[in-house]
Amino acid sequence: MDHHAALARLNRQDIWHGFRQLLPLSLFVAAFGLAFGLAATQTGLDQGPVLLMSALVFAGTSQFAALDIWGLQVPLVPLMITTFAINARHLLMGATLYPWLRHLPPARRYGIMLFASDANWAMAMQYFHRGERALGILFGGGLAIWIFWMLGTWLGVHFGSAIEDPVAIGLDMVLGCFLLAMALGARKDLRTLVIWLVAGVSSMLAYWWLPENSHVVVGALAGGVLGALWMEKGA
């Protein structure tokens, strides 16, 4: 059996394990959902569209960006471009997961990816690189984050004044610190370090010199292209 196929199995125990692994982080995600719910209602959106946006988009940064340009006349083209730029990293996330996801039926494959986010993707890749099954981390962990994101959004719509400024108490740093810990715990060979360095430098240069949010695309593409050209031995 193909090595990737052997790791592409998913059962209830795996999903529950992934749910429990990401549960502590999900509590902080709820606080950001609360802030989004409050901000959305202050923009004038009704409860239904706000909850629907969180349920289907499930991307906090792009949802906040959408609120910044929301108004009586919604500029659809800028809104679409901004959302794509912020979420372009999901293209590369999907590409990195393809060796395992390709062994699943399409419905299950895309169903799992609906719940993919930075946190559960990073942890799943760490498991995969250790030769362990990780689709449960990807799906179960994503489900935990989604549930608490929805709970936070609902609380924000109704009781959002409890946390008006999550940045003031450092909640904006939680996910960043988590991803940094995942990166430090991953492989540390020369190839990985060079790819991270190229992606980071490219992203910072784009942040300083290119239009807003373009650093996400530039950093992801720079690291992704280098990783594709500099293949692992035996890949």
N, C-alpha and C positions, 0 to 999 in steps of 0.2 A: 504494500500500500504506500502511496505517496506520503512523504513526511508531513506535508501541509494538510493533506486529507485526514491524516490521523489526528491532527489537532483541531479539526473543524467540526468536531462533534459538540452537541449542545443538549443538556438535559436540565431538569428542574433544580437539581443540586447545584449545578454550575451557575444558574441564574440567581439562585438564592445567595450563593457565595459572593457573586459580583454585587448584588444588592447591598449586602452587609459591608463589603469592603468600601463602597462609596458613600455609605450612609452618613458618616461623620462630616464629610465635605458637603453633602447635600443640605445639611442644616444651615450652612453659611450661604448656599445658593438660594435658600428660601428668603434670606434677608435681602438679597438683590432682587428677587421676584417681588418682594414687598415694595421696594423702592420703585421698581418699574410700574407696578399697579398704581401707585400714588401718582407718579409722573404722567401716566397715561390718562388718568381721570382729570388731572389738572389741565391737560391738553384739550379736554372736552370730549374724549371718547367714552362711549357707553360701556357698561360692564361686559356685554356679550362680545363685541369686537376685541376688547382687551384680552379676555380669556382665550378667544379663538386664536389671536395672534401668538400668545404664549404657547398654546397647544400645538400649533402647526409650524411656526417658525422655529421655536425653541433655540433661540440664539440671542442672548441678552444684549451683546454689544450692538448688533445690527438693529435690534428692536429699539434701543435707546437712540440710535442714530436716526431711525425712521421718525421718532417723535420730534427730533430737532427740526425736521423739514416738513412736519405735518401742519396742515392749515385748511382753510376753506377750499383752496385750490391745491390739491395734492400734485406736486411735480413728479409724475410717474417715472419718467426716464431717469432723472437724477436719483430718485429713490431706488430704482432697480440697479443702477450702476453702483451706488453706495453699498447696497446690501451685498451685491456680488463681490465687490472689493473686500469687504470685511470678512466674508465667509469663503473666500477663494481657497483658504487653507484646507477646506473640506475635500477639495478635489484631490489633494495630495494625501490626505488621511485615507480616503477611499482607495487610492492607488497602493498605499503601503499595506492595506488590509486585504487586497485582492487575492494574494496567493492562498489565503485561507477561505475567504468568502466565495471564491469561484466554485467550491465544491458543494455549495448549498443551492437548493432550488431558488429561482429568482424571487419569489414572494417572500421567503424567509430572509434572503440576503438583503433585500431593500427594507424589509421590516426592521431588521436589526440596525441598519444604517440610519433609520429615522431617529434613533436615540443616541447617535454618536455625538460626542462632544469632546472638547480638549482633554478633560480629566479622564474619562473612561477609555478614550483612545490611547492616551499615554500609558496608563496602567496595563491595558491589554497588550500593547506592544512589548512592554517589559516582560510580561508572562510568556508571550510567544517566543521572545529571544532566549528565554531560559528553557525552551522546549516543553512548555506546559500549555494545556488547553486554556484559551482566554476569551472565547466567544461569550461565555457566561459573564465575565467581567465587563465586556463591551455592552451586552444587552442588559444584564441585571443592574450593573452600575449606572448605565444610562437611564434605565427606568426609575431608579431611585432619584437621580438628579432631576428628571422630568417631573416626577410627582411633587417634589418639594419646590421646584420652580413654579408649578401650577398653584400649589398651596400658597406660596409667597405672593404670587400675583393676585390671588383672590383676597388674601389678607390686606394687600396694598390697596385694592379697590375699596375695601370697606373700612380698614383701620390703619391706613398708610401713614398717618401723621406720627405714628410711633417711632419711625426711623426716616426722617426727612433727608438726612445726609449720611449715607453709609460710608462715604470716603472719610468723613471726619473721625470715624472710629476704626478705620483701617480695614474694613471689609473688602475693599477693592484689591487688597494685597493677598487675600487668602488663596484664590485660584492660581495667581502667579507663583506664589511660594510652593504650592502643591506641584505645579508643572516643573518648577526648578528642581524639586526633590526627585521627581520622576526622571528628569534628564540626568541628574547626577548619579542616580542609581542604575542607569542603563549602561550599555557598552562604553568602554573608554579606549578603544583602539584608535589608531591614527586616522583612519578613514572617517570614523564618526566625529572625532574632534574637529577635523578640518571642515567637514560638512556643516557642523554647528557654527563654526567660526565664520565661514563664508555667508551663511544665512543671516547670522547676527549682524555682521558688518554691513551687508547689503541692505538689510532692513533699517539700520540706523541711518545710513546715507540717504535712503529714500525718505525717511522720516524728516530729515533736515532739509532736503532739497526738492522733493517731489510733492505733488498734491496730497491733500489729507487722505489718510487711509490706504494710500498706495504702498506704504511700507509693508503691509500684510502680504500683498501679492508679490512684491519684489523679493522679500525675504524667503517666502515659500518657494517661489520659482527658482531662485538662485540655489538654495539647498537641494531642491528636488532634482534639478537638472544635473548638478554635480553628482548627486547620489546615483542617478540613472547612468551617467557616463562612467563613473568610478564604481564598477560592480564589485560585490564581495567575491572573494575567492570561493570557487565551488558553486556560485549561484547560477 
